[in-house]
Amino acid sequence: MVSNRTVDESPESRQDRPVNLRSGLVLVCCTVVFIVLASGAYFGPQTISYCRLRSTVFRPPDSSPRGWSSAPRPLDDAIASTAKGSVLSYYGYRFEVPWDDIDKEWDEGRTVRIRFKTGQVIRFSNPEYFQDNPVNSHVAQDDADYFTQAFGTGIRESKYDQFRAIVSTTPSQWSPFRSHKEFARVRILLGIKGLWFEHNPAAPDIFSFETNDYRGFELSGLSHDWQNVTVNLFDKTDRRFQISVLGDVRSGARVTQPEINRIIRSFGPIRPTQPKP
């Protein structure tokens, strides 16, 4: 049996429906406007900064500073040279090089430079004068806010972690839609990295490595036939060491990755000699 009963809405009910619908639309519109205004207030200033600096940051790879887009990757060529070489000892540390004829040596106290008859040049920085944090040379001593923006509480991070943060930062990580803290952090790290790499004739490869006693990063131009390699090592107490190796394509004084690997693997403190019994 089908009921023919109908329910009539009261006049009051029919009048309430448009009112409720209008109220709902007003609420939605107000919410959307609030979100837009809040987003504009939060992201607006850094979006303006991003648009103003975008053409400077997102440059072609061949434009200076070459290497802004380079990021660390594991050193996959672990073979070390076994060629006849020399053991170099300076400032309480030693390492092997695959060349044995020293042509000239300059020890300036803060840095020692050795040139071999085959044309390669080694530069080793005295660790006693090389223990500032990686960002110190680019920041005023009292600019604590700069450190805070770059690392937050990470100002207490190790030199290794700070160095890794700088060389790992790339322009693609910089976006106006990140938090204020992250936006400022990436911008500052890119600025430091740009200062480090501004004179590079080619974009270097950045390799990470780890031995039993050291870890660090190699900045290498070898894949571009740029005979310049800088090795940054950090020991377990967070002391930092830097060795640069330079070749010369024009004279035929080339440097290879196995030769660099030999330096990395052999680096360490000079062990005291044991007295003979």
Secondary structure per residue as TSV (DSSP state, phi and psi in degrees):
chain	resnum	aa	ss	phi	psi
A	1	M	-	360.0	131.6
A	2	V	-	-102.9	130.2
A	3	S	-	-82.3	134.8
A	4	N	-	-97.4	13.7
A	5	R	-	-73.5	133.8
A	6	T	-	-114.7	150.5
A	7	V	-	-111.1	118.9
A	8	D	-	-91.8	128.8
A	9	E	-	-75.8	143.3
A	10	S	-	-73.1	155.8
A	11	P	H	-57.8	-35.4
A	12	E	H	-64.5	-39.3
A	13	S	H	-65.2	-40.3
A	14	R	H	-67.7	-31.6
A	15	Q	H	-75.2	-31.5
A	16	D	H	-70.8	-30.5
A	17	R	H	-61.4	-50.1
A	18	P	H	-62.0	-34.6
A	19	V	H	-63.9	-45.4
A	20	N	H	-64.3	-38.6
A	21	L	H	-65.4	-43.8
A	22	R	H	-63.8	-39.8
A	23	S	H	-62.8	-41.2
A	24	G	H	-64.1	-41.5
A	25	L	H	-65.7	-40.1
A	26	V	H	-62.4	-41.2
A	27	L	H	-63.9	-44.4
A	28	V	H	-61.9	-46.1
A	29	C	H	-61.4	-42.5
A	30	C	H	-63.5	-40.1
A	31	T	H	-64.3	-44.9
A	32	V	H	-61.9	-45.4
A	33	V	H	-60.8	-42.4
A	34	F	H	-62.1	-43.9
A	35	I	H	-63.1	-43.4
A	36	V	H	-62.5	-45.1
A	37	L	H	-65.6	-41.8
A	38	A	H	-65.3	-41.9
A	39	S	H	-65.0	-40.1
A	40	G	H	-63.8	-41.3
A	41	A	H	-66.3	-35.9
A	42	Y	H	-80.7	-49.2
A	43	F	H	-93.6	-14.3
A	44	G	H	-57.2	-55.8
A	45	P	H	-58.3	-43.0
A	46	Q	H	-75.7	-24.6
A	47	T	H	-67.0	-40.7
A	48	I	H	-61.5	-44.9
A	49	S	H	-62.7	-41.7
A	50	Y	H	-61.8	-47.0
A	51	C	H	-64.1	-36.5
A	52	R	H	-69.9	-35.5
A	53	L	H	-101.4	-3.3
A	54	R	H	-58.0	-43.1
A	55	S	H	-66.6	-26.4
A	56	T	H	-78.5	-40.3
A	57	V	H	-76.2	-46.0
A	58	F	S	-92.1	72.6
A	59	R	-	-93.0	161.5
A	60	P	-	-61.0	151.4
A	61	P	T	-56.6	-29.0
A	62	D	T	-84.9	-0.3
A	63	S	S	-92.5	147.6
A	64	S	S	-70.0	143.1
A	65	P	S	-82.0	117.3
A	66	R	T	-69.9	123.8
A	67	G	T	116.6	-0.9
A	68	W	T	-57.6	-35.8
A	69	S	T	-89.6	-2.0
A	70	S	-	-74.1	140.8
A	71	A	-	-136.7	152.7
A	72	P	-	-63.0	143.2
A	73	R	E	-141.0	153.8
A	74	P	E	-59.0	143.1
A	75	L	-	-74.6	107.7
A	76	D	-	-89.7	-15.9
A	77	D	-	-97.6	97.3
A	78	A	-	-99.5	0.9
A	79	I	-	-69.4	133.0
A	80	A	-	-106.3	143.2
A	81	S	-	-63.9	140.2
A	82	T	-	-112.1	14.3
A	83	A	S	-65.0	157.6
A	84	K	S	-59.9	135.2
A	85	G	-	-150.4	-156.7
A	86	S	E	-133.9	156.8
A	87	V	E	-105.5	119.6
A	88	L	E	-100.1	135.7
A	89	S	E	-131.4	118.5
A	90	Y	E	-148.1	143.3
A	91	Y	T	56.1	30.2
A	92	G	T	86.7	8.7
A	93	Y	E	-132.5	158.3
A	94	R	E	-136.7	156.6
A	95	F	E	-162.8	157.7
A	96	E	E	-98.3	145.2
A	97	V	E	-128.2	149.2
A	98	P	S	-86.4	31.2
A	99	W	-	-133.6	142.4
A	100	D	-	-121.6	-3.1
A	101	D	-	-110.0	99.1
A	102	I	E	-78.9	128.6
A	103	D	E	-91.0	-46.7
A	104	K	E	-155.4	153.2
A	105	E	E	-136.6	134.6
A	106	W	E	-124.1	114.6
A	107	D	E	-110.3	106.4
A	108	E	-	-99.2	11.1
A	109	G	S	90.1	-55.6
A	110	R	S	-86.2	-25.0
A	111	T	E	-146.8	143.7
A	112	V	E	-116.0	139.5
A	113	R	E	-127.2	131.4
A	114	I	E	-125.6	126.9
A	115	R	E	-111.0	133.5
A	116	F	E	-99.3	157.0
A	117	K	T	-64.2	-22.8
A	118	T	T	-78.9	-6.4
A	119	G	S	107.6	-18.5
A	120	Q	-	-71.7	151.3
A	121	V	E	-128.0	134.1
A	122	I	E	-111.7	135.7
A	123	R	E	-126.0	123.6
A	124	F	E	-123.8	122.7
A	125	S	E	-82.3	135.1
A	126	N	-	-62.8	118.0
A	127	P	G	-58.2	-27.4
A	128	E	G	-66.2	-24.0
A	129	Y	G	-109.0	16.8
A	130	F	-	-131.2	33.1
A	131	Q	-	-110.1	11.5
A	132	D	S	-68.7	157.4
A	133	N	-	-62.9	151.7
A	134	P	T	-56.2	-26.9
A	135	V	T	-91.0	-7.9
A	136	N	G	-60.2	-37.2
A	137	S	G	-72.1	-9.6
A	138	H	G	-110.5	2.7
A	139	V	S	-133.6	141.3
A	140	A	-	-61.5	145.4
A	141	Q	T	-58.8	-31.1
A	142	D	T	-99.9	10.2
A	143	D	-	-88.3	70.8
A	144	A	H	-65.7	-30.9
A	145	D	H	-63.6	-34.4
A	146	Y	H	-61.5	-47.0
A	147	F	H	-61.8	-42.8
A	148	T	H	-61.5	-43.0
A	149	Q	H	-66.5	-36.7
A	150	A	H	-75.2	-38.8
A	151	F	H	-128.5	-4.8
A	152	G	G	60.4	-130.9
A	153	T	G	-71.2	-7.0
A	154	G	G	-70.0	0.5
A	155	I	G	-55.9	-22.4
A	156	R	G	-89.9	2.1
A	157	E	S	-65.8	159.6
A	158	S	-	-69.6	162.3
A	159	K	H	-59.9	-37.0
A	160	Y	H	-61.3	-45.9
A	161	D	H	-65.8	-38.2
A	162	Q	H	-66.6	-43.6
A	163	F	H	-62.0	-43.7
A	164	R	H	-62.2	-40.5
A	165	A	H	-61.4	-40.4
A	166	I	H	-67.7	-51.5
A	167	V	H	-74.3	-15.5
A	168	S	H	-88.4	-13.4
A	169	T	-	-80.8	132.8
A	170	T	-	-129.8	158.3
A	171	P	G	-56.1	-31.1
A	172	S	G	-64.7	-16.8
A	173	Q	G	-84.4	-9.3
A	174	W	-	-91.3	115.7
A	175	S	-	-141.0	140.3
A	176	P	T	-71.0	-10.8
A	177	F	T	-98.7	22.2
A	178	R	S	-100.7	170.4
A	179	S	-	-62.5	158.5
A	180	H	H	-55.6	-43.2
A	181	K	H	-62.3	-46.7
A	182	E	H	-71.4	-36.3
A	183	F	H	-61.3	-47.3
A	184	A	H	-67.3	-39.3
A	185	R	H	-60.9	-49.2
A	186	V	H	-64.5	-39.9
A	187	R	H	-61.6	-43.9
A	188	I	H	-67.3	-43.8
A	189	L	H	-63.9	-37.8
A	190	L	H	-64.1	-37.4
A	191	G	H	-63.0	-43.4
A	192	I	H	-66.1	-45.0
A	193	K	H	-61.4	-39.4
A	194	G	H	-62.1	-39.2
A	195	L	H	-65.9	-38.0
A	196	W	H	-64.5	-38.3
A	197	F	H	-103.8	5.0
A	198	E	T	-66.0	-23.9
A	199	H	T	-102.1	8.6
A	200	N	-	-66.9	130.4
A	201	P	S	-76.7	-13.7
A	202	A	S	-149.4	159.0
A	203	A	-	-74.8	117.8
A	204	P	-	-77.4	154.2
A	205	D	E	-82.6	143.1
A	206	I	E	-116.9	118.6
A	207	F	E	-114.0	140.7
A	208	S	E	-102.1	148.3
A	209	F	E	-149.1	164.7
A	210	E	E	-152.3	131.7
A	211	T	-	-114.3	-171.3
A	212	N	S	-62.6	-35.2
A	213	D	S	-117.4	-8.8
A	214	Y	E	-138.8	156.6
A	215	R	E	-140.3	160.2
A	216	G	E	172.5	-158.8
A	217	F	E	-139.2	142.0
A	218	E	E	-112.6	125.9
A	219	L	E	-104.0	112.2
A	220	S	E	-127.0	135.2
A	221	G	-	-104.6	11.1
A	222	L	G	-62.2	-35.3
A	223	S	G	-67.7	-17.4
A	224	H	G	-105.8	13.4
A	225	D	T	62.0	23.8
A	226	W	-	-95.4	109.9
A	227	Q	-	-83.8	66.1
A	228	N	E	-143.8	121.1
A	229	V	E	-133.1	132.0
A	230	T	E	-121.8	126.8
A	231	V	E	-110.2	124.0
A	232	N	E	-110.0	119.2
A	233	L	E	-114.2	146.3
A	234	F	E	-131.1	127.0
A	235	D	E	-88.0	-174.8
A	236	K	T	-72.3	-14.3
A	237	T	T	-99.8	9.3
A	238	D	-	73.3	21.4
A	239	R	-	-75.3	140.7
A	240	R	E	-108.1	140.5
A	241	F	E	-133.3	146.3
A	242	Q	E	-135.9	128.3
A	243	I	E	-126.0	128.6
A	244	S	E	-112.5	139.6
A	245	V	E	-124.0	125.8
A	246	L	E	-123.6	134.6
A	247	G	-	-114.3	-173.0
A	248	D	B	-148.0	110.2
A	249	V	T	-62.3	-39.8
A	250	R	T	-63.4	-35.6
A	251	S	T	-92.4	-3.4
A	252	G	T	84.3	8.0
A	253	A	B	-85.1	82.3
A	254	R	-	-92.1	156.6
A	255	V	-	-119.4	140.1
A	256	T	-	-118.4	160.7
A	257	Q	H	-63.7	-41.0
A	258	P	H	-58.5	-32.4
A	259	E	H	-68.2	-39.6
A	260	I	H	-66.3	-40.0
A	261	N	H	-60.2	-36.0
A	262	R	H	-64.3	-38.9
A	263	I	H	-64.9	-45.7
A	264	I	H	-61.7	-46.0
A	265	R	H	-69.1	-31.3
A	266	S	H	-93.3	-6.9
A	267	F	-	-68.0	138.7
A	268	G	E	175.2	173.2
A	269	P	E	-70.7	153.2
A	270	I	-	-72.6	123.5
A	271	R	-	-82.1	136.3
A	272	P	-	-64.7	137.9
A	273	T	-	-73.1	139.9
A	274	Q	-	-82.4	132.0
A	275	P	-	-64.4	143.0
A	276	K	-	-70.2	141.9
A	277	P	-	-69.3	360.0
